[in-house]
Amino acid sequence: MTTAQQQWWFCTRHNTVEGPDTDCPGKDLLGPYATREEAANALEKVKERNEEWDAQE
């Protein structure tokens, strides 16, 4: 698991990558991710997972 200093989130409200000091509420965040790049690709990862789950139905 990553430490708090290494955690990054993607804020769905602001469409921005947020660091460990974010003021955004948890309900708006995807993550945590280990790198800023992973957080930046959060929506693509969600899309891929949804498509995989839809294909299983």
N, C-alpha and C positions, 0 to 999 in steps of 0.2 A: 504494500500500500504506500501511497505517496505521503510525504509530510505536508503539513499545512502550508509551508512556504513554497512547495512545488505544485500545489493544486491550482487548477484553472477551471473556469466554468464558462459556458456559453449562456448569455442572457437572452431569452426569447422575447423579452419585452423591448429591449434596445438593439437586438441583433449585434451584440458586441461580445468580445472575449473579456472576461472579468478575472482579475487576480484574487489572491486570498483576502484582500482588504475590501472586497466589493460590498456595497451598500444595498445591492439588489436582493429582494426577498427570495428565499429558497424556492418558492412556487414558480418563479420565473427562470430558474437556473437548470441547465443540463450539466451533469458532471458529478464529481470532479474528474478532471483529466490530468494526466501527468505532465503534459506539455501544452504550451500555448497553441501549437499547430493542431494537436488533437482536438482541443476545444473549438478551434476555428472550423473544423470539419464535422462538428457535432450534428448539424442538421442533415448532412449527407449520410452520416452513419445511421441516424434515425430513419431516414428514407429507405436505406438498404435493408434494415431490419424489418421494417413494415412490409416491404415487398416480399421478403423471405417468409414472414408469417402469413401473408395473404396467399402465397403459393401453397402453403401447407393446408389451407382450408379446403 
